[in-house]
Amino acid sequence: MHHTTLASASRHSLRILALAVGVGSLFSAACQTANHGAGRSEVLTAEQQKALTPAQVVADLKAGNERFVADHRTNYNYVAQVHQTASGQHPKAVVLSCLDSRIPPEIVFDQGIGDIFVARVAGNFENVDTLGSMEFGTALSGAKAIVVLGHTECGAVKGAADNAQLGNLTATLANLAPAVEAAKAKMPGVSYNSKNHEFVQCVADANVRLTMQRIAARSPVLAERIAKGDLIIVGGMYDLHTGHITWTE
């Protein structure tokens, strides 16, 4: 009798365990279903883009970087945004960024799919191709701001400071020569090479400012939009150690 009772109790316990496991599996599946597709799915519409001012766009990018630094990033539903932008796009800004893998603009500005155009090249300088892309992004596609985004400890800037020579990279780094000369004029009598961290940062800062100036000077299309108040060009310096962007306007 005692053994029968134990066996019955054991079978009862197993049934309870199986039921608990089943309920747990159902709960987990329900949670996964609830979380599937969660997050912000909205994208900028043509009307919303048109209503934005250049100053509002810059303020939005600044706020996005602050969220990124504070680790309060927006939870985007990228799949939903892919579907919503399949038929068109209405970005608010164009970002000219360095090639560096540690500074993905969409992430450091906490932006979703369809929010910003991004052009990337080692040393974040302008050329005829990027200028044409900026004209497309602004005059034809409605973006209200251009951000020239440099960063600390930039490898391209260090190469330019050292006058590095390597295949096609030689011609790429030559675009940073004006910034190197500007930094030399600002910091006379110091070591002009990549081992001087202050000089490297001075070159990076000068490169952002000069690029901002040349964008407006080299593109009558962009200059006209700036004059009308439809476009603004700003600069940013991303800190690799903190993720924070210091702004130049």
N, C-alpha and C positions, 0 to 999 in steps of 0.2 A: 504493500500500500504506500509506504514511504517513498519507494523508488518511482511508483506511478505518479505520485504527486510532484516529485522533483522533475520528472520528464515533462509532465504537463506544464509546470511552471517555466521550464526551459523553452518549450515550444511557444508559450505565451510571450516570453521575453523576446524571442527571435522575431515574432510577429510585430511586436511594438518597435523593435529596432528597424525592421524592414519598412514599417510605416513611417518612422522618423526619417529614414534615409530618403524615402520616396517624397515626403513632404519637403525635405531640404532641397532635393533636386528640382522639384517644382518651383520652390521659392527662388532658387538660383536662376532658373530659366526665366522666371517672371521678371527678376531684376535685370537680367541681360536684355530682355525684350523692352523693358522700360527705358534702359539706358541707351539702347540702340537708336541712333538718330538724335540723341540729346545734344544740346549746344546751340549756339547762335547760328541760324541758317540764313538770316537776312543779308542781302547784298545791296550796294548802292544802286538806286534807280537814277534814270536820267534827270528826273525832277529834283531829286535830292542833291545830285551833283551840281546842277545848275544853281541851286539855292545857296550853296556853300560859297563863302568868301575865301580868298587866299589866307587871310589871317586865321579864320576858323580851321582851315585845313592844317596849318602849322600848329595851332593849339592842339588839335586832335592827335597829331603825330607826337608832340611833346608829352601829352597825357598817356599815349600808348607806351612810350619808352619808360615813363614812370611806373606804369603797371608792370612792365617787364622786369624792371629792377626790383620792384617790391614782390615779385613772384605772384602777382594777381592777374595773370594773363586771362584773356577772354577764352572761353570754351567754345571753339568754332566747330560747327558741323560742316566739315570740308566737302563731304560727299554731296550734301544738299546744296552747298554753294557752287559746286561744279555744275550741277544740273541747272541752277538758276542763272549762271553766267554763260551757259552754252550758246545762247542766242544773242549775246551782246555784253559789253563791258562799259563801265562808267567810273573809272578810277579817279581818285581825288588828287593824286600827286605822282610825280616822277622822281625816283631816287637814283642818283648816280653814285655807285658804291665801289669800293675796292673789291678785287677778286677774292680776298681772304675768306676762308671757309668758316671763320669764327664769328662772322658778322652777317647773318642772313637778315636782310632788311625787313621782310614780312614779320619775322619773329621779334626782332629788337624794337620794332614800332608797334607790335601787337596788332597786326592787321590781318584781315581775312583774304580769301581768294577774291580777286576783282577789285581790291582796294587801291593798289599802287602798281605803277609801272616800275620795273627795275632794270637799269643798265649797269653792267659790272665789267671793270677792267682793272688790271693791276695798277695801282696808283690813282684811281678815281679821277682821271683827267678827261677833258672833252676832246673829241675829234669830229670830223665831218659826219661820221656815222652816228655817233651819239647825239650830235646836234640835230640831225634829221629825225632821229627817234624821238627826241624831246619835242620837236615841232609837231610830229604826229600825235604824241601823247597829250599835247596841250591844245594847239590850234584846231586839230581835227577830232580829238577824243575828249577834250574838255577838262583835263587836269588843271588844278589851280595853283600848284606849287611845285617847284623843283628843289630838291635837297641834294647838295653835294656832301657826301658822307665819307669823311676820312676816319682814320683810327690810329690809336697809339701803337708804337713799335711796328710800324708798317714795313714789311720786307722790301717792297718796291722803293719806298723812300730811302731805306738803308742802302739798297743797291745803287740808287742815283747818287747818294752822298759819297759812295765809294767809287763812282764811275765804273760800275761793273760792266763787263762785256761778255755776252753770251747769245749767239745766234740772233734771232729776231727780238729777243728781250732787250738788246742794246738800243734798238730804235724805240721800243716802248718806253724805256727809262729816260730817253732823251727828252721826252715830253715833260719830265719833272725838273729839267735843268733850270728853268726860270725860278722855280721855287728854291732850289739849292742856292742860286745866286742871291736871291732875296734874303735868305737866312744868313748867308755870309755877311751881307751888308748890315744886318741887324745884330750879328754877334761877331764883331771883329776880334781877331787875335786868339781864337779858340781852335781846337782840333776839328777839322772839317771831315769827319768820317763817321761811320756807323757805330763806333765805340763811344762817341759822345752823345749820350741819350738826349741831352737838352738840345743839341744841335739837330738831331733827327726829328724831335718833336717840333722844333721851330720850322723845319722844312715842311713837315706835314701840315702845320697850321697855314703856312704861306701858300702851299699848294691848293688848299681848300679855297682860300680867299682869291687867289689868282684865277682858279677855275671858275668861280662864281662870276668874276669880272669878265672873263673871256666868253663865257656862254652868252651873256647879253651883248657883248661887242661883236661877236662873230655871227649872230643870228638876228637879222632885222625882223624876222617873224616873231621871235621871242621878245625882242626889245619893244616892239609895238604893243604886245599884250601887257608887258610890264608897265609901259607908259599909260595904258588905259586902265590900269588897276585890276586887270583880269588875271594877273600872274605875279608870283613873288618867287625870288630865288633866295634860299637860305643855305647856310653851311652847318655841318655838325661834325663833332669829333667824338668818336666812340672810344670809351676806355675799356681796353681788353680785360682789366682786372675787376671792374665793377659792373660793366654793362651800361653805364650811364653815358648819355650824350650831352656834351656841352655845345651850345648853339652860337652861331655867328649869323647876324642878320644885317 
